[in-house]
Amino acid sequence: MADAERQKAASEPAQSGAQESQEGPTRRVAPIQARNQGKALTPASSQANEHHGPTPVLTQQIDLFIATGRAAMPKDELATMEHPVYAIEDGDQRILSYEHNGVTLEVTPSVKGRATIHDKDIVLTCVSKVVAAVNRGEAVSRTVSIKAHDVLTFTNRSTSGRGYELLEQALERLAGTRIKTSIATGKPARRRTKGFGLIDAWETITRGPNNRLEELRITLSEFTFDAAMALEVLSIDQDYFKLRKATEKRLYELARKHCGNQGRWKVGLELLQKKVGSRQPLFKFRAAVRGIGEEGSLPSYHLIFLHADDSVVFYGRGDAGLAAMESDLVSLPKPKAEGSRRKSVRRPAKKEI
């Protein structure tokens, strides 16, 4: 990616489903799904798949970070968007060995489990802060100091006592999970095989008689810090943090990485499962992906499962996605009218001689 393009990708906000008109693309999701499933479309089925977006929970999320001088839009790391570094299952203590297009990855969890994609929210908060400082021309450090309340608010988490407890548990998993990888980072690009933790160190500062967690000091790994300094990031929709299913988060990351603000990205189900990092049997993963597509829960994107070739198509919710959906609506086979299908005739079995 050229410097100007990388700067634009890092600084421009992602297209938000809540901020732009979605009526056109949304109305075309149900017809494509209906044709794909080989059945006629009814008005009821057309309305059933309309996406209304996640229910707003913390409307002050972005304003808070503007007021405190932190990143107004969340950022995600390109390398970990592409590859399944983070677990999508709680308590996963299996070693992950992954290879794709020359990139090798080995993720080793600690006794407390592998860091999950929900734990990654803390890293994204720090990365967002570093990128914002770089864009403002300020000096930055691998050690990021941030209020615990700001992390919870920015990532749309509960600010109850339990929320603070979960923060510390996530930090332990992030520091304990070890990575060995050959992913290239930095400018000029360097390919290196290196082992490191998802974060190098962490420290908490508490206040008051109840030892309430007040401040976090997190030292990012060199790998993550180098990527942030090189602006190897993408802006993501703020509603990403409202997703509660780990698979939803991974699907959104992959859609943002490959589809971006373009119209369409198609991928085979088996390759998608590999990139998501799911260890489910394929039939269960297929059912989960179909369910997410039918719910329409992904910010900025529609997801449609194609039975014909066992693949998934992501469409952006903007004009480019609308154009792609209209094109596919023409190319997909039309459903047969009710009653037009040939009825099978049961023939009497031949008598054995």
N, C-alpha and C positions, 0 to 999 in steps of 0.2 A: 504494500500500500504506500503511495506517495505521501510525503510529509503533509502536503495541504489536505489531502483526502483523509489522512489519519487524524489531523487536527479537527477537521469538520466532523468526523464520526465521533470524536471524543467530546466535542463541545456542544453539538446539537442534541436536543432532547429527542427521545424516541417518540414515535407517533403514539399518542394515547387514545385508547378507544373512548374515553370519557370526554375528549376534547374535540372530536371531529364527528361529522355526520356519518352514521353507520347504516342508515336505512336501506340504501341501495345494496351494499354487499350482504347485509343480513337477510334480506328478502330472497337472495339467491342461494343461500346455503341449503335450505330445505329442498328446493327442486333438485339440486345436484345429488343430495343424499338419497332422495326418493328414486331418482333415475338409476343411481348406482345400485340400489337394492332391488331394482326391477319391479317397482310398484307405482301405481298412479298416485299423484299428489292430491291431497284434499286440503281445504282451507285450514282444518284443524292441525294437520301435520305441518303446514307452513308456519303457523304461529308458534308451534311448540318448540321450535329450535331457535327462536329469536334470542339474541344475546342482549341482556340488560346490564351487564357489567357487574363486578363485585359490589356489594353494599358498602358505601363509604364508612370507614371506621374512625380514622384520624385525619380530619380535614386540615389540621394545622401542620401536617407533616412537612410539606415543602416550605411553608412560611417560616417554620421554626429554624430551618437550616439557612434560609436567607438572612434572618434576623441575627443569627449567631456567626455569620460569615463563613459558614460551611457550604458544602456542595448543594446546589439547588436541585440537581437531578442525580439519581443514583447511577453509578457506573459498574460495569461488569468486566472481568478479565477475559480477553479473547481466548487464551489458551484453555482456561477451565470451562469456558462455554462450549468449546469444541469437544473436549474429552471428559470422560466420567471420573474426575478426580474425587468428587464428594459422593458419599453413599446416599442412596435413596431409601435405605432401610435402617431403622434404629437398632443400635446394638450389634451392627455388622462387624464381626471380628475376623472375617476371611481376608486373605491377601488377594488383592486384585492384580491380575496380569493382563495388560491390554496392549494391542499393537494395531496401528492403522496408518497406512500410507507412509511407512517409514518412521513413525513416531512410536516409541515404546514407553510404557508407563507401568510402574509397579507401585502399588499403594499398600503400605503395611500399617494396620491399626495398632493402637496401644491396647492394654488390658481393659480400658474403659470404652473401647469401640472406636470405629472409624468415624472421622468427622463427617457429618451429614450436610446435605445441601441447605438445611435450615441453619446450621452452624456457620455456613458460608456468609450469611447475612452480615455477620460481624466484620468479616474481612472486606466485604463490599462497602460497608460504611467507612472503613479506614481508607480503602482505595479511592472512594469518592472524595474524601477530604484531601488526600494527596494530589489528585488530579486537579481539583479546584485551586489548590495552592500553586501548582505548576502553571495553570492557565493565567493566574494573576501575577506570575513572575516572582513569587515568594520563595524563600528558602524552605526546604523540606527535609525531613529526617525519616529514617526507617521506623523510629519509635513515635507512635501516634498517641497523643493524650486526648481523651474525649470523655464527656460526662456519660455515665451509665444510662441516665434517663434519656439523653439524646439518642443513644443507640437503640433503646427500646422504642422510642417514638418514631425514629426514622425508619425502622424495620417493621412498624405496625404491630408491635408486641405489647402484651399486657405490662403495665407499670406497677403491678401488685408485687408483694414480697416474693411470690413464686417466680415472677418474671426475672427478678434480680438473681435468684438462685440458679435459674436455668442458664443465665449468662455465664456464670463461673464454670458450670459444667461444660458448656460449649467451648470455652477457652481451653479447658483441660484436653478435650478431644482434638482441638485444632493443633495444640502444641505436641500432642502425643502421636498424631498421624504422620508417618514418614513417607516421603515421595522419592522415587528414583525415576528420572525421566530424561529424554533426549529432545524435548521440545525446544525450538529456537526462540530466543527473545532478544530484545535490545536492538539498537541501531548503532553501527551496522550489525546486521543479524549474525548471531553466533549460535552454533549448534553445539551443545555440550551435554554430557551425561553427568548428572549431579544428584546427590541425595540431600534432602532437607525436610524440615517440618513445614506445615502449612503456615504456622507463625513461629518465630524464633523464641519469643518469650512474652510473658504477660505479667501484669501486676495490678492489683486492685487496691483502692484506697477507700476506707469506710469512715463514717462520721457518726457521732452520737452514741448514746448508751446502748442502742440496739444494733450497732455496727452496720448500719444501712450502707449498702454499696453506693458510692458517690462518683468515683472516677476510675477509668480504665487507662492503663498505659500498655499498649500493644506494640511489640516489635515485629514488623512484617519480615517475612523471609526475603532474601536478596532477589529471589526469582520473582516474587510478587511485586516488590518495590521497583525492580528494573522495568517490569512491564508497565507499571503505572507511570514512571518517569518518561518512558518512551511513548506514552499515550496509546498503548496497545489495549484499548478499552472501547466499549460501546456504551452509550446511554441506554438505560432500560426504563420501561414503563414503571411509574411509582406503584401501580397496582400489582406488580410482581410480588411485593412483600405481603399482599393480602391472600396470596395463594397458600393454602394449607396442605395440599398434597404434594409430596416430594416429586412424583412423576410429572405433575403439572408444571412445576418449576423447571425441571429439566427440558420438557417439551418447549416451554417458552424460550429458554436460553438457546436451544437449537434453532428455533424459528427465527429468533432475533439475529442470530449469527449468520444463517444461511439465506433466509428470506429478506431480512432487514426491512427496508422501506420499499422493496421491490414488490412485484405482484404475487409471486408464486414460488414455492419450493416443493419438489416431490422427492420422496425417499422410500426405498423398500422397507418393509416392516422389520426384517431381520437386521439390517444395518441400523435402523433407528433404535432397535432394542440394544444393540451393541453400544451406540453412542450415549444412550440414556444411562446405561450401566445396570439395567435390570437383569436379575438372575431368575426371574419367573419362567415357568414353561411358556413357550411362545403363545399358546392359545390363551393363557391368562393375561399376558401382556397385550395381546390383540384386543381382548375384551376391555381392558382398562383404557387403552387408547381410544377405542370407539366410544366408550362412555364419556371421556373427557371431551371428545368432539361433539357429541350430542348435547352435552351441558353448555357448550360454548363459553367456557370459563377462562380461556386464555386471553389476556389483555393484548389488544392490537392485531390479533390473528384469529382466523377461522381454521379449524382442523377438520379434514374430511377423510374418512377411511374408504379406500377403494377395494371392493371385494374382488374385482376382475383380476388384478395382479398382486393382491396382498401388499398394497402400498398406502402411503399417507401423503396427502397434499396439504400444505399450509398456504393460506391466502392472507395477504395483508388486508386490513380493513379500510385502506384508502382507495384512491381512484385506480391505481395500478392493479390492486387486488380485485376490484370490481371488474375491470376489463378482462383480467385473466379468468375470473369466474364465468363471465358471460361467454367467453370463448369456449371454455370447457363444457358449459351447458349445451352448446351446440354439438360438440364432439362426442359427448357421452351418449350411449345408446338410449333411445327413448323407451319409456315403459310401455308394456302392452296394455291395452285397454282391458278393463275388467270384463271377464267373460269371453275374451278372445283367445285364451290359451286352450290348446287342444287337451281334451280330457283323455286321460290314459284309459285304454280298454283292457280289462283283465281277460286274458285268453285262458281257456281251460287247459290244464296240464295234460300233456300227452301220456297215454297209458303205457306202462312198461310192458314189454312182451316177454 
